[in-house]
Amino acid sequence: MDTYLVKSGKQVKLKDINPDDRGEWTDKKEQGVAKLVELRLRLDRLQDVLYAEHRHKILIVIQAMDTAGKDGTIRSVFEGINPEGVKVTSFKVPTPIELDHDYLWRVHSQVPGKGELVIFNRSYYEDVLIVRVHKLVPDPVWKRRYAQINDFERMLCEEGTTILKFFLHINLVEQKRRLLERLDTPEKNWKFNPADLEERKLWPDYMQAYEDALNQTSTEWAPWHIIPANHNWYRNMIVASIVVKTLEDLKMSYPHTIENLEQYRKPLEES
């Protein structure tokens, strides 16, 4: 749980974090894939209890550079999970109506209710990332958003939401390989976007923006995890491990059953 945690108040440097890291699982891909299958089974049961208990709310925020595997992580980690009570939300370019409101206005209605697990595939953090890199607002505007985001997340947590935030960390070389794979694989051609080439030129700016966001908004109530993402199987296993451990720590249980439940057996069997 703590290996890739960004501790509140500790300053991290992304250049010092190896996106190729596999911890103790180097050369253990087969075991790692098997571990992920086990974690999915545990997650399936935990999500069932989460929904039935109708008490806790889980928000998972996933941020990453293009090709780092946001979609793949969601698909792999939550494969086979009952979709009831689970929702994936993506935040695209704001609509004119959304732009007429504050940047968190469109987000608040998408956060989880009791018993729900909601995954943000990109999030309100774009308002201190792409907005900053492309200079869509003046510097003082995006700089004050760190504190606003911290306050927003604190409010959610105080109202019963557990927040997990994952930054999927790849390097420029691995992104190049994955973009070329999209060109070389017919089934992946549709994923290729020429605009990604322009965004690659801004890689240093994005790394600085991410680094500042991680350092400014990893709090005790809503911490960030920096997940090495050059190896998909390891990325998925680590994210699943953290989600499962977090849910297990909630000590959830199924609701109490109706008293004298057996009294209904005979009428039902005779019906």
N, C-alpha and C positions, 0 to 999 in steps of 0.2 A: 504493500500500500504506500509506503513512504519513499520507495526508491526514486520515483519520478515526481514526487510531490514538490511543488514550489511553496516553501514555507513562508508564512506571512512575515514580512519585514526583511527577508533575505533576498538579496539582489542576485539574479541569475544572468549569465551570459550565454546566449544560444550557441555561440561559436565554441563554447567549452562542453557542450552536450552532444554526444555522438549519436546521430540518427541511425547509425548502423548497429547500435548496441543491441545485444541479445542476452545480456546478463549471464546467468548460469545456464542458459539454454542454447548457447553456441553449439552448432552441430547436433542439435536435438530437435530438428524441425518435426520429425514424425511424432515424437512424444508431445511436442507443443500442440500439434493439430489434435492429437487424442485428448489432451488436457482441455482444449477448447470445447470439444464435444461434451465432456463431463460438466464443464461450467455452464453450457447451454441448458442442460437438464436441471441443474440447480437453479438457474435463473428462471426457467419456466415455472417451477414450483413456487419460487419466491414471488414472482409476478402474480401468480394466482392468489397467494395469500394477501399480497398488497391490495389487489382489487377487492377481495372478499372482506377484508378487515375495514376498508373504507376509512382509513385514518391518516395515513401518510401520503405525501405528494413528492414525486421524484422528478427533478428537472436535470437533464443531461445536455450540456452545451458542447458541441464539437466544432472546432475551428481548425483551419489548415490552409496551406497554400494549395493551388490547383494540383491535382494528381496525387495528393497525399493519401487519399482514400477515405474521405468522409462517408460517401455512399457505401463503399465496400465494408467499412467498419460496421455501419448500422445493419447492413444486410447479413453480415457474418455473425455478429454477436447476438443479434436478436432473431436469428433463423429459428423457425418453429415455435416462437413464442405466440401465445394467444393474442391476437390483435385487439381483443376487447380490453380496454383500459390502457392501450399503448398508442401513442400518436407521434408521428414525425412531422415537424414543421420546418419549412425552408423560408427564409426571408429574402425575397428578390429585390430588385430596384424599387424603392418606394413609389407608390402611386401618388397622383396629385393630391388626393384626399389625405393620404398619410403624411405628405410633406407639409400640409396645412397644420399638422399637430406636432407635438414634441416627438422626438425620435423613439421614445419608449412607448408611445401610445399604442402602436400596432402590436407591440410585444405582450403587453399585460394580459390581453384577452386570450393569449395562447398558452399561458403558463398552466401547469397541471392543477386539477381539482383533486379532492380526496380520492385516494385509490388509483390515481392515474400516474403513468410514467410517460413523460413527454420528452422527446429528443429534438433539440434545435440543430438542424443542419445549416451551419452558419447562424448568426444571431445578431443581437444588438451590438456586439463587439465590432461589427463592420463599421460602426460610427466612430471608432477610434483607430481603424485600420485603413480600409480603402479610402474613407473620407479624408483621412490625414495624408496618405501617400499621394492621392490625386488632388489634394488641396481644394476640396469641394466646399470647405468652410474655413473661416479664419482660424489661426492657431489657438487663440484664447477659447474658442468655442469647443474644439475637440479636447483641449487640455482639461477643461472643467468637467468633462463627462466621466473621467475616471471616478471622481468622488460621487457623482450622481449614480453611476452604475453600482458602486459599492453600497450606497444607501438603498438602492432598489433591491439588490440581492439580500441585504440585511433584512429588509421588510418582509421579503418572501420567506426567508428562513424563520423569522420570528412568528410568521403565520403558519408554520408547519411544513415548509418545503425544504427538502434536502437537495442541494445543488452539487452536481459533479461537472467539472469543466475539463475538457481534454484538448490540448493542442497537439495535433499529429505532426511530428517533426521529421521532415525529409531534407535532403540536401539538393543542391542545384544539379549535380550529376545524375542523381536518381530521377529527378523530375524530367531531365532531358531524355533518359531512357524510356520513361513511361509515355512521354509525348510521342517519341518515335514509334513506340509500340502501337499507339493509336493510329498512326499512319500506315503501319505494316499489317495491321489486323483488320480485315474488312468489317468484322462485327463491331469494331471499336471506332471505325472512321467517324461515326456520327458524334463521338465525344470530342473530336478535335476542333478547337476553336483558334483561328489565326490570332485572335486577340491575346491568347496565352503567351505568344512570342513577345509581344510588347510588354506584358506584365513581367516576364522573366528579366527584362532589362532593369526593372525596378526592384529586383530581389534584395539588394542591400537596404533599400528604404523600407521594404516590408519586414525584413528581419529586425530592424530597429523599432518599427512600430509594434511588432509582436512582443519584442523583448520588453518594451516599456509597458505594454498592456499587461503582460504577465506579472511584472514587478509591482505595478500600481494596483492591481485588482485581485491578487491572490490573497485572500483573507482567511481568517479562522473559520468563518461561516460559509465561505464559498471558494475553496481553494482550487488552483489549477494543477493539472498533471501534464507534464511534457512527455509525450509518448514517442519513443523512437519508432519511426514508421517506414524505414527503408525496406523492412521485411514484413509483408502483410500478415503472415501467420503469427508473428510475434506481437505486432501491433494489436491484432484482434484478441489474442490471448490475454495480454496485459489489461486492455480495456475491460474485457469480460471479468477478469479477476477482481478488478477494483469495484465494478458495479455489484458483483455478487457479494463481496465482503461488506460493502456499504449496506446492502439490503439485509444481510444476515445480522449486522450490528443493530438493526432497528428492533430486533426481537419481536417480530410480528407473529400473530397467531390468528387462526380462523375465528370468526365470531362464535359466541355460545349458541348451541343448538336449542331448539324448542324443548321445553320440559316434557318429560314423559313421552318421548318421541315414539317409543314402541307401541303406544296405544293406537297409533295410526296404521300399523302394519296389517292387522287383521282386516279392517274395513277395506284397505287397498287391495289385499290379496283376494278378497271376496267380490270385489267390484268387477 
